Amino acid sequence: MTTTLVKAPFKADHVGSFLRTAPIKEARTAYANEEIDKDALKAVEDTEIAKLVQKQIEVGLKSITDGEFRRSWWHLDFLSGLEGIVEFETEYISNFKGAKTKNTAIKVVGKVGFNNHYMLEHFKFLKEAVNQYGDGSQVAKFSIPSPNMLFTRIQGDEYYSGNQEEFYNDTVAAYQKAIQAFYDAGCRYLQLDDTSWIDFVSEERIQAVVEKLGMDVQDIIDTRVRCLNDSISKKPADMVITMHICRGNFRSTYITSGGYDNISDAIFANLNVDGLFLEYDDQRSGDFEPLKSFKRNDQTVILGLITSKFPELEDPELIKERIKEASQYIPLENLALSPQCGFASTEEGNKLTEEDQWNKIKHVIKIAEDVWGNN
C-alpha cells in the first residue's frame, strides 16, 4: 500500500452518517428484544461497517467514516459515554417539523470527565478497515458532538447547580482529554457536530435563548465560541478538526430556518477550527452574504449544497453557479462541497434509499472534480 499525503477536509467531503443497512437494523432490533447478545450485535456491525468502508472507497471518497452504524443518535451515544452523564427516557414535544423523535435525553449526575470512552474502540476498528481496504490516500474520519452540545444544552442539571464555571471547566477538560485520546488512537480527522448555533438564526430562537439564560445574546455567542476554542486549544498540530452546523436532520425534517448573519463573525472569524461544514441546501439557510466574515486563509468552508433529505439530484450547473457565487466572498481554493448533513443523524434515517444515498455522494464527487479537479 502506498501512502499519499493528503489534507482534510477534502474538496468532495461528507458529514459522516449513512443509512443503516438491513442487517444492522435487524440485529439492533434483535438485541433490543434480547434475542441476541452484545457480541453477536458487534459481529454484525463489524461486517456491515467493513462493507461500508469498501463502498466509500469504491465511489471515490477520501474521508471514510463508519456511518455511525453503532449509534442510535449522532450525539447522545457519545455524550452518555462521558463520566457523569447518563441517558434516560423523558417526555417532551419534538422540535422537528412534522416528525417526532424518541423520548431520549441525557442529564448530568456527577462530575463530567473522559476516561477510556467506548467509542475509541469504534474508531480503532474504522481505522484498521481503512488501512485494510484503502490505498493510503483515504483518511479515517470520526464525528463526535461539540462540547456546546453538553455545556450549552444541558445547563449542568442539579449536580452543577449554581456553579456553571465548574461545569464549563470540567466539560472543556473532558474534551481536551477526548481529543488527545482519539489522536493517540490514530485519529487525524475529527469532526465536531454542533447544532447549538441554530439558537441564533432567527429572532424567535434568539429571544427564547436570551430568556432562558438571562444573558445578552452576544455574551451567549461568545461563550459558545470560547467553549469550542478552549476544548480544541491543545489539539496536536497534525490533527484536523472541523465543525458541522445544521438546523436539524431527522427523517428528512428540520427544526428551524434562518441564515448565518448573527453568527458570521463568531464562526468565520473567531472559531479556531480547520474547516466548517455548513448547511446550504435550500432557502432555509439564507444567502452567502455572511461568508464575508471569513478571515483565515488556512481554513476550508465546505458548502452543504447537496441535500441529504430527498433523493432528487440537484442540477450540477446550478450547484457550480452557487459555488461561484460563494467564491465572491471566499477564495475558491478555500471552498469545498458536501451534502448539508448526514443521511442518518439518527438510526431511523432520512427518507431516501441506499441507492439514492450513493447517487448523492457520487454527485458531490463529480461536481467537485469539475470545479477543483481530482480530490
C-alpha positions in Angstrom: 0.0 0.0 0.0 1.4 3.4 -1.0 0.8 6.4 1.2 -0.2 9.8 -0.3 0.0 12.9 1.8 -3.5 14.4 1.9 -5.0 17.2 3.8 -8.6 17.1 5.0 -11.2 18.4 4.6 -11.5 17.3 1.0 -13.0 19.1 -2.0 -15.6 16.3 -2.1 -16.4 15.5 1.5 -19.4 14.4 3.6 -20.8 14.8 7.1 -20.5 11.2 8.0 -23.6 9.2 8.8 -25.1 6.7 6.4 -28.5 4.9 6.2 -28.4 1.8 8.3 -28.4 -1.4 6.3 -31.0 -4.1 6.7 -28.6 -6.4 8.7 -27.8 -3.5 11.1 -31.5 -2.8 11.6 -32.4 -6.4 12.1 -29.5 -7.0 14.6 -30.3 -3.9 16.6 -33.9 -5.0 16.9 -32.9 -8.5 17.9 -30.6 -7.1 20.5 -33.2 -4.8 21.9 -35.6 -7.8 22.1 -32.8 -9.8 23.9 -32.7 -12.4 21.1 -29.0 -11.9 20.5 -26.2 -10.8 22.8 -23.8 -7.9 22.6 -21.1 -9.9 20.9 -23.5 -11.1 18.2 -24.6 -7.5 17.6 -21.0 -6.3 17.3 -20.2 -9.0 14.8 -22.9 -7.8 12.5 -21.8 -4.2 13.0 -18.2 -5.1 12.2 -19.2 -6.8 9.0 -21.5 -4.0 7.8 -19.0 -1.3 8.6 -16.3 -3.2 6.7 -18.7 -3.2 3.7 -19.4 0.4 4.1 -15.8 1.4 4.2 -15.2 -0.6 1.0 -18.2 1.2 -0.6 -17.0 4.6 0.3 -13.6 3.9 -1.2 -15.2 2.4 -4.3 -17.2 5.5 -5.1 -14.2 7.7 -4.6 -14.5 9.3 -1.1 -11.3 10.2 0.7 -12.8 10.8 4.1 -14.1 7.4 5.3 -16.5 7.0 8.3 -18.2 4.1 10.0 -21.6 5.7 9.0 -22.3 5.9 12.7 -23.7 2.4 12.3 -23.2 1.6 16.0 -25.2 4.6 17.2 -28.8 5.4 17.8 -28.2 9.2 17.9 -25.5 11.4 16.4 -24.8 13.0 19.8 -26.5 11.2 22.8 -24.5 8.0 22.4 -21.2 9.8 22.7 -22.2 12.2 25.5 -23.7 9.4 27.6 -20.4 7.7 27.5 -18.7 10.5 29.3 -18.2 10.3 33.1 -21.0 12.0 35.0 -23.6 11.8 32.1 -26.5 9.3 31.9 -29.1 8.7 29.3 -32.8 8.5 30.3 -36.3 8.4 29.0 -38.2 11.6 29.2 -41.4 13.3 28.0 -41.1 16.2 25.6 -42.5 17.7 22.4 -40.3 17.1 19.4 -38.9 20.3 17.9 -38.8 18.8 14.4 -41.3 19.9 11.7 -43.7 17.0 11.1 -41.8 14.2 12.9 -41.3 13.0 16.4 -38.1 11.6 17.8 -37.7 9.0 20.6 -38.0 10.5 24.1 -34.4 10.1 25.0 -32.3 12.7 26.7 -29.2 13.0 28.9 -28.6 14.5 32.3 -25.6 15.3 34.5 -25.4 13.2 37.6 -21.8 13.6 38.6 -18.5 15.3 37.7 -18.1 15.4 33.9 -15.0 13.6 32.7 -13.4 11.5 29.9 -12.0 8.1 30.7 -11.5 5.3 28.3 -14.6 6.1 26.2 -16.0 3.1 24.4 -16.1 4.9 21.1 -12.3 4.8 21.0 -12.7 1.1 20.0 -15.2 2.2 17.3 -12.6 4.5 15.8 -9.8 1.9 16.0 -11.9 -0.6 14.1 -12.7 2.0 11.4 -9.0 3.0 11.0 -8.0 -0.7 10.7 -10.7 -1.2 8.0 -9.5 1.9 6.1 -5.9 0.7 6.2 -7.0 -2.7 5.0 -9.2 -1.7 2.1 -7.7 1.7 1.2 -4.6 2.7 -0.9 -3.2 5.2 1.6 -5.0 8.2 0.2 -8.0 7.8 2.4 -8.4 9.1 5.9 -10.5 7.6 8.7 -12.8 10.4 9.9 -14.7 10.3 13.2 -17.5 12.6 14.3 -18.5 13.5 17.9 -20.8 16.1 19.2 -19.3 19.5 20.0 -18.8 20.4 23.7 -21.5 23.0 23.2 -24.0 20.1 22.9 -23.2 19.4 26.5 -22.4 22.6 28.2 -24.9 24.9 26.5 -27.7 22.4 26.1 -27.8 20.6 29.4 -27.1 23.6 31.8 -25.5 21.3 34.4 -28.7 20.0 35.9 -28.7 19.6 39.7 -25.1 18.4 40.1 -23.6 21.7 38.9 -26.5 23.9 40.0 -25.2 27.4 40.8 -21.7 26.6 39.5 -21.6 27.0 35.8 -17.9 27.9 35.8 -17.1 24.4 37.3 -19.3 22.7 34.7 -17.6 24.7 31.9 -14.1 23.8 33.2 -15.0 20.1 33.5 -16.6 20.0 30.0 -13.5 21.6 28.4 -11.1 19.3 30.3 -13.1 16.2 29.3 -13.0 17.3 25.6 -9.3 18.1 25.7 -8.7 14.5 27.0 -11.1 13.1 24.4 -9.3 14.8 21.5 -5.9 13.6 22.8 -7.3 10.1 23.2 -8.6 9.9 19.7 -5.3 11.3 18.4 -3.4 8.6 20.3 -5.7 6.0 18.8 -4.6 7.3 15.3 -7.3 9.8 14.5 -6.2 12.7 12.3 -9.6 13.9 11.1 -12.2 14.7 13.8 -15.5 16.5 13.3 -17.4 18.3 16.0 -21.1 18.4 15.2 -22.8 21.5 16.8 -26.5 22.3 16.3 -26.4 24.8 19.2 -25.8 27.6 16.7 -29.4 27.4 15.5 -30.3 29.4 18.6 -29.2 32.5 16.6 -30.6 32.0 13.1 -34.0 33.6 13.8 -35.3 36.3 16.1 -37.7 33.8 17.7 -34.8 31.4 18.6 -32.7 34.3 19.9 -35.5 35.6 22.1 -36.0 32.1 23.5 -32.4 31.5 24.4 -31.9 35.0 25.9 -35.0 34.5 28.1 -33.8 31.0 29.1 -30.2 32.1 30.1 -30.8 35.7 31.1 -27.7 36.8 29.2 -27.0 39.2 26.4 -27.1 37.5 23.0 -23.5 38.4 22.2 -22.3 37.1 25.5 -24.1 33.8 24.8 -22.4 33.6 21.4 -19.0 34.5 22.8 -19.4 31.7 25.4 -20.0 29.1 22.7 -17.0 30.3 20.8 -14.9 30.1 23.9 -16.1 26.7 24.8 -15.2 25.2 21.5 -11.9 27.0 21.2 -10.8 26.1 24.7 -11.7 22.5 24.1 -9.6 22.2 20.9 -6.8 24.5 22.2 -4.4 21.6 22.9 -5.0 19.6 19.7 -1.9 18.2 18.0 -0.7 20.3 15.0 -1.2 17.4 12.5 -4.8 16.7 13.6 -7.6 18.3 11.5 -10.7 19.4 13.5 -13.8 20.6 11.7 -17.2 21.7 12.8 -20.6 20.9 11.3 -23.6 23.2 11.7 -27.2 22.3 10.6 -30.7 23.2 11.5 -31.8 19.7 12.4 -31.9 16.4 10.4 -34.4 13.7 11.4 -36.4 11.6 8.9 -35.9 14.3 6.3 -37.3 17.1 8.5 -35.7 20.1 10.2 -36.0 22.2 13.4 -35.8 25.8 12.2 -34.8 28.2 9.4 -32.6 31.3 9.2 -29.2 32.5 7.9 -25.8 32.8 9.5 -26.0 36.6 9.7 -26.0 36.8 13.5 -23.1 34.4 14.0 -21.0 35.2 10.9 -18.1 36.8 12.9 -18.3 34.1 15.5 -18.0 31.1 13.2 -15.9 32.5 10.3 -13.6 34.9 12.1 -13.3 33.6 15.7 -13.5 29.8 15.7 -10.2 28.1 15.6 -11.4 25.0 13.6 -9.7 23.9 10.4 -13.0 23.7 8.5 -16.7 24.4 8.7 -19.4 22.2 7.2 -22.3 24.5 6.5 -25.9 23.7 5.6 -26.8 25.5 2.4 -29.1 23.1 0.5 -32.1 25.4 0.3 -33.5 28.8 1.3 -33.8 27.7 5.0 -30.1 28.5 5.4 -30.1 32.1 4.0 -27.7 33.5 1.4 -23.9 33.7 1.1 -23.6 37.3 2.5 -22.4 36.1 5.9 -19.4 34.5 4.2 -17.8 38.0 4.0 -16.7 37.5 7.6 -14.3 34.7 6.5 -10.8 35.6 7.7 -8.5 32.6 7.7 -6.6 31.5 4.6 -5.8 28.2 6.2 -9.4 27.3 6.8 -11.9 25.4 4.5 -15.6 26.2 4.2 -17.5 23.1 3.0 -20.7 24.2 1.3 -23.5 21.7 2.0 -25.3 22.5 -1.3 -26.4 18.9 -1.9 -29.4 17.8 0.3 -29.3 14.5 2.1 -33.0 14.8 2.9 -34.5 13.9 -0.5 -33.5 11.7 -3.4 -33.7 14.1 -6.4 -30.3 15.1 -7.8 -29.6 18.8 -8.0 -28.8 20.4 -11.3 -25.0 20.3 -11.4 -24.7 23.5 -13.3 -26.8 25.3 -10.7 -24.5 23.9 -7.9 -21.5 25.2 -9.8 -23.1 28.6 -10.1 -23.7 28.6 -6.3 -20.1 27.7 -5.7 -19.0 30.5 -8.0 -21.3 32.9 -6.1 -19.8 31.8 -2.8 -16.3 32.4 -4.2 -17.1 36.1 -4.3 -16.6 36.0 -0.6 -14.2 33.2 0.0 -11.4 32.1 -2.4 -12.3 29.1 -4.4 -9.3 27.2 -3.0 -10.8 27.6 0.5 -14.2 26.1 -0.5 -15.3 22.5 -0.8 -18.6 20.6 -1.4 -20.6 18.1 0.6 -24.2 17.1 1.5 -25.7 19.6 4.0 -25.8 16.8 6.7 -25.5 13.1 7.1 -28.1 10.6 5.7 -29.0 9.3 9.1 -28.3 11.5 12.0 -30.4 9.0 14.0 -30.8 5.3 13.3 -34.2 6.0 11.7 -32.5 7.7 8.7 -33.8 10.1 6.1 -36.5 9.3 3.5 -34.4 8.0 0.6 -32.9 4.7 -0.4 -29.4 3.4 -0.1 -29.1 3.7 -3.9 -30.3 7.4 -3.7 -27.7 8.0 -0.9 -24.8 6.7 -3.0 -26.1 8.6 -6.1 -25.9 11.8 -3.9 -22.3 11.0 -2.9 -21.3 10.4 -6.5 -23.0 13.6 -7.4 -20.8 15.5 -4.9 -17.7 13.9 -6.1 -18.4 14.5 -9.8 -19.2 18.2 -9.3 -16.2 18.7 -7.1 -14.0 17.2 -9.8 -15.5 19.5 -12.4 -14.8 22.5 -10.2 -11.5 21.7 -8.5 -10.1 18.8 -10.4 -9.2 15.5 -8.7 -9.9 15.5 -4.9 
